[in-house]
Amino acid sequence: MFIHLVLGAAAFDQLWLVSERGFDKAWIAVASGLIAVTAGVAGNLTGGLLSDVFVRRTGQNRAMFMVIVLLILLPVNLTYRLIPPENPIFWLCVAVGYFQLGVFYGPTFSAIQELCPPQVRSTVVAFYILSLNVVGLGLGTTGAGFLADYLKAQAVVHPLSWTLFVFTCLSALAIPCYFLASRAMKRAAAG
């Protein structure tokens, strides 16, 4: 759910790219859309495939895979919100941001199903999807809107950049959640 906070806040990405990064509205919509589709699908496939390989080769679980992935990608995603588009790594950061939004689905859904007794798996997955959409996206979009308005009223330079930076930081709360889930999965497997 914490990862979806940044996805909700990303509703302001196009506005941010145009108003604070200086891109033409039509051009950046197409360019970022193509990157989102390509990197997002690559993230979906990579997350599923690599988490399966990770589990087989290390004996760890998918939740620990996500801890590692998020720790690696977090600095790139934070950098993305602060660097100017003229920086050569800006576009790499754009792709990594969309990649991360796709990479977590396969491992997370698998981990949830591994943690649940078979007789309640569909209920738990349904509740998880509800939580992602209502809590993650809802709070992300609403909270980002309020924070951006507040920062703008305080005359903060680049209020959308800082809003998106803060929500990227909040999405990092998923890391300890995945870590705790990993420990729970180890205990369940052991006993």
Backbone torsions as a table, in degrees:
resi	resn	phi	psi	omega
1	MET	NA	-37.1	-179.2
2	PHE	-63.8	-34.1	177.4
3	ILE	-63.2	-33.0	-179.4
4	HIS	-74.9	-13.2	173.0
5	LEU	-60.6	-44.3	-179.9
6	VAL	-71.6	-30.8	176.6
7	LEU	-66.3	-39.6	175.2
8	GLY	-64.0	-43.7	178.6
9	ALA	-64.8	-27.1	-179.4
10	ALA	-65.3	-7.8	172.8
11	ALA	-59.2	-20.6	179.6
12	PHE	-95.7	2.9	-177.3
13	ASP	-58.5	-47.5	-177.5
14	GLN	-63.4	-41.9	176.9
15	LEU	-61.3	-42.9	179.0
16	TRP	-62.1	-47.0	-178.1
17	LEU	-62.9	-33.4	-179.6
18	VAL	-83.4	-51.8	-171.5
19	SER	-79.4	-33.0	-176.3
20	GLU	-110.4	-16.2	179.3
21	ARG	-112.5	-5.5	169.4
22	GLY	79.3	16.9	179.9
23	PHE	-80.5	151.6	171.6
24	ASP	-67.6	134.6	-173.9
25	LYS	-57.7	-48.9	-177.6
26	ALA	-68.3	-43.4	-177.3
27	TRP	-64.6	-46.1	-175.5
28	ILE	-71.0	-29.3	176.9
29	ALA	-62.8	-44.1	179.0
30	VAL	-69.8	-47.6	-177.0
31	ALA	-62.3	-48.0	-178.7
32	SER	-70.2	-31.5	175.8
33	GLY	-64.0	-43.5	177.5
34	LEU	-64.2	-41.1	177.8
35	ILE	-66.4	-41.2	-179.5
36	ALA	-61.2	-44.9	-179.9
37	VAL	-65.0	-49.2	-177.0
38	THR	-64.6	-52.8	-177.1
39	ALA	-71.1	-35.8	179.0
40	GLY	-65.1	-45.3	177.4
41	VAL	-65.2	-41.8	177.0
42	ALA	-60.2	-38.9	177.6
43	GLY	-64.4	-43.2	177.8
44	ASN	-57.9	-52.0	-177.4
45	LEU	-66.7	-43.5	-179.3
46	THR	-65.0	-42.7	179.9
47	GLY	-59.7	-45.6	178.9
48	GLY	-65.5	-49.4	-177.3
49	LEU	-64.6	-52.0	-176.9
50	LEU	-67.1	-32.8	178.4
51	SER	-67.8	-36.6	175.7
52	ASP	-64.3	-44.1	178.4
53	VAL	-64.2	-43.4	179.5
54	PHE	-58.2	-45.7	-179.8
55	VAL	-62.7	-45.4	-179.2
56	ARG	-64.7	-43.1	-172.7
57	ARG	-83.0	-30.4	-174.7
58	THR	-104.9	-19.7	-174.7
59	GLY	78.9	-0.6	175.8
60	GLN	-81.9	178.9	-179.2
61	ASN	-110.1	174.7	-176.2
62	ARG	-66.3	-30.2	177.9
63	ALA	-64.8	-39.5	177.2
64	MET	-68.0	-34.0	173.9
65	PHE	-56.8	-44.5	-179.2
66	MET	-67.8	-34.7	175.3
67	VAL	-57.6	-48.7	-177.8
68	ILE	-64.5	-47.0	-179.3
69	VAL	-59.5	-46.2	-178.0
70	LEU	-68.0	-36.2	176.8
71	LEU	-64.6	-35.7	178.9
72	ILE	-72.8	-42.1	-173.3
73	LEU	-84.2	-22.8	-176.7
74	LEU	-56.3	-47.9	-179.7
75	PRO	-60.4	-36.0	178.9
76	VAL	-66.1	-43.6	-178.4
77	ASN	-68.7	-31.8	175.5
78	LEU	-71.8	-40.4	178.4
79	THR	-59.6	-41.8	-178.1
80	TYR	-52.8	-38.3	-175.5
81	ARG	-77.6	-13.5	-173.7
82	LEU	-113.8	-19.4	-176.4
83	ILE	-88.3	150.4	177.4
84	PRO	-74.2	155.7	-177.9
85	PRO	-66.6	-14.8	177.3
86	GLU	-74.5	-18.0	179.8
87	ASN	-65.9	133.7	-176.4
88	PRO	-59.6	-24.2	-178.5
89	ILE	-91.5	0.1	-179.0
90	PHE	-54.8	-49.5	-176.1
91	TRP	-69.1	-32.2	173.4
92	LEU	-62.3	-43.1	178.8
93	CYS	-63.6	-38.3	176.6
94	VAL	-58.7	-48.9	-178.7
95	ALA	-63.5	-41.9	-179.9
96	VAL	-64.2	-38.4	177.9
97	GLY	-59.7	-46.4	178.5
98	TYR	-70.7	-35.0	177.2
99	PHE	-59.9	-46.0	-179.2
100	GLN	-61.9	-38.1	179.9
101	LEU	-64.2	-25.0	178.1
102	GLY	-92.4	-29.4	-169.9
103	VAL	-68.0	-23.8	-172.4
104	PHE	-85.1	-16.8	-173.5
105	TYR	-61.8	-55.6	-177.4
106	GLY	-58.3	-54.9	-179.9
107	PRO	-62.0	-37.0	-177.3
108	THR	-70.2	-47.2	179.0
109	PHE	-62.9	-38.6	177.6
110	SER	-65.0	-43.9	-179.4
111	ALA	-62.7	-42.0	179.1
112	ILE	-61.3	-43.8	-179.3
113	GLN	-67.9	-32.2	177.0
114	GLU	-70.1	-30.3	-179.5
115	LEU	-79.3	-20.1	-172.7
116	CYS	-96.7	145.0	169.5
117	PRO	-63.3	144.4	-176.3
118	PRO	-54.4	-34.3	-174.8
119	GLN	-72.1	-11.3	178.9
120	VAL	-124.9	12.7	-176.5
121	ARG	-59.2	-47.5	-177.7
122	SER	-65.0	-35.7	178.7
123	THR	-66.2	-43.9	-179.6
124	VAL	-66.3	-43.1	177.6
125	VAL	-63.2	-40.4	178.0
126	ALA	-62.9	-42.5	177.8
127	PHE	-65.0	-38.0	178.1
128	TYR	-62.4	-45.6	178.9
129	ILE	-63.3	-40.5	176.5
130	LEU	-60.5	-45.3	179.6
131	SER	-62.4	-42.9	178.2
132	LEU	-57.2	-47.1	-173.1
133	ASN	-79.9	-45.4	-176.5
134	VAL	-78.5	-51.1	-175.8
135	VAL	-80.5	-55.6	-176.4
136	GLY	-62.3	-58.7	-178.6
137	LEU	-69.3	-42.0	-178.4
138	GLY	-62.5	-51.3	178.9
139	LEU	-68.5	-35.3	179.4
140	GLY	-62.7	-49.7	-178.9
141	THR	-67.1	-48.9	-178.1
142	THR	-65.8	-47.0	-179.7
143	GLY	-62.8	-41.4	179.1
144	ALA	-65.0	-39.0	177.6
145	GLY	-62.3	-45.8	178.5
146	PHE	-63.5	-44.4	-178.5
147	LEU	-65.2	-42.7	178.6
148	ALA	-61.3	-43.4	178.1
149	ASP	-63.6	-42.3	179.0
150	TYR	-62.3	-48.3	-179.6
151	LEU	-63.1	-37.3	177.5
152	LYS	-65.3	-41.4	178.3
153	ALA	-65.3	-27.6	178.2
154	GLN	-86.9	5.4	179.1
155	ALA	61.9	32.7	175.6
156	VAL	-72.4	133.1	177.4
157	VAL	-71.5	133.7	-179.4
158	HIS	58.6	59.3	-178.1
159	PRO	-61.5	-33.9	179.1
160	LEU	-71.4	-37.7	176.9
161	SER	-59.2	-46.4	-178.7
162	TRP	-70.4	-34.9	176.2
163	THR	-61.8	-48.7	-179.6
164	LEU	-66.7	-33.0	175.1
165	PHE	-63.7	-46.4	179.8
166	VAL	-61.4	-43.0	-178.7
167	PHE	-72.1	-27.1	171.9
168	THR	-66.9	-41.2	175.8
169	CYS	-61.8	-42.7	178.6
170	LEU	-62.3	-34.9	178.8
171	SER	-65.0	-22.2	177.7
172	ALA	-67.0	-14.1	174.7
173	LEU	-63.0	-15.4	175.1
174	ALA	-65.6	-27.2	-176.2
175	ILE	-61.9	-53.2	177.7
176	PRO	-64.8	-29.6	177.4
177	CYS	-64.8	-45.5	176.7
178	TYR	-63.6	-38.3	179.2
179	PHE	-62.8	-45.5	178.1
180	LEU	-64.2	-38.9	176.6
181	ALA	-63.5	-38.5	178.1
182	SER	-61.6	-43.6	178.3
183	ARG	-64.2	-41.1	178.4
184	ALA	-63.0	-39.3	179.5
185	MET	-66.4	-38.3	177.8
186	LYS	-65.0	-43.7	178.9
187	ARG	-63.1	-41.5	-179.1
188	ALA	-65.8	-37.6	179.3
189	ALA	-70.4	-32.3	-178.3
190	ALA	-78.6	-26.7	-173.2
191	GLY	-138.3	NA	NA
